[in-house]
Amino acid sequence: MNNHDLSEDTEAVLLLCGRFGGEKQDPFQPLSAREYGELAKWLLGRSLRPSDLVNSAGREALSDVHQSRLERKRIEFLLGRGTAMALALERWTRGGLWVISRGDAEFPKRLRRHLKHATPPLLYGAGDKTLLDLGGLAIIGSRDATESALEYTRAIAARCAKEGMAVVSGGARGVDAAAMQGATEAGGSCIGVLASDLLKTSVNRQNRVGLQEGRLVLVSPFFPEAGFNAGNAMGRNRYIYTLADQALVIDSALRSGGTWEGAIENLKHGWVPMYVRSPGEGAGNAALIAEGGLPFDYIPHSSGSLAEFFGRVVSEEGAPSDDLGEVQQSLLTPVPTVEAAPDDERPEPAFEPEVRQDQTSAEISSEEPAPVSALPLEAAAATHPDAGEPAPGQAGSNDEVQPAQSRASMTLDPFDMYGDFSAKLVTLLTGAALSEEEIALRLFIEKSQAKVWLKRACEAGLVEKQKKPVRYVLGRQGSLC
């Protein structure tokens, strides 16, 4: 790998964000992911790309880079690290490493789609980059798992290989290593997301076989020569989940450790469906299921396939199961709202080659067009032939106000998932007041969708909104009299 193997944008991003060794002695540190995001917005506002910063026109524009809360001197210093970058690239080339930035076509789409503004500026890796878009099953668990848990992990990974499903794991000892071993020994494909020692791991004899055969790809958002760091190990978890289609927690400690924290983060953001071995040997397994994880009691050597198992579980929970390859995470299909996201939640520009100068940052970061069926509730109602007439018992009707349980079970438009939501909501709120976030988490829906449906439920009198703190409770039963 040399400078010519990098796109012009990636070369600039590497100068700005990359670590080459010896940074402790430098007057300025490389940009963090969030700092680069601020710079990317600044560039977009001036119709510039990262590569423009290495020419005179881009350097002149740096006079007002303080608007992105960055120092001009720092940016110029980082862009001047060409010699250090060249030496680092030479070391990495000998180990078979490559570097891509989030504007490159090979950058995994799942990361940009799920992580948005938290997408890492750079990815370092070894092996076939096309494997990064395979998806598959993320297998997660403790470094100190029992031998029976490791045996189960290897069997599940081997089953994935048999069914042509890639395995995504973290490369650490314990469950991670067992998952990668089970997949590669069975001839399957594997994605290893490393928190440290990428360069050293890539030249490991056992890994070289999988890398050369095109069945293994190793990837990391961190400096390829970095040693173990607890913060990086924790931060790596999100990339394991977001590179997969679904995840399986083999065993977890209770409310502590990387496995638990990563699982809770996935549940909070709703990146992918998360299954938890049940019964498992970890003290946290049952607690993760209580938090919203899906029980996983699959027997590796059974006649039924993993794909059938995933499809059956999701179908039983009420989500569509027409295409088992597109297993959905939520109990209820989320419907996007037209509400604008806060500034700090908007996706950042990826600086892809095909970007037009008149595009907005939201357009640039959008990977796929929304499906025709994914209409806002208001738009869906407007297209329904009976949209102009309120249903009996709903807002705008002169009928008597019905009890909450009765209202929840009314016959609604079969294409409107609000009916399913309201029925589950009544059960959920029986004897308990919950926040918007708690409701979204327990019903496996996006928080923005919960907000829309909760507002509708309040207007219909199904629930009441309490303040200080904001909580939702069942509405008072009664009639107009």
Beta strands, then each sheet from edge to edge (+ up, - down):
strand 1: 97-101
strand 2: 122-127
strand 3: 137-140
strand 4: 167-169
strand 5: 190-193
strand 6: 216-220
strand 7: 246-249
strand 8: 274-277
strand 9: 294-296
strand 10: 463-466
strand 11: 471-474
sheet 1: 1+ 2- 6+ 5+ 4+ 3+ 7+ 8+ 9+
sheet 2: 10+ 11-
end
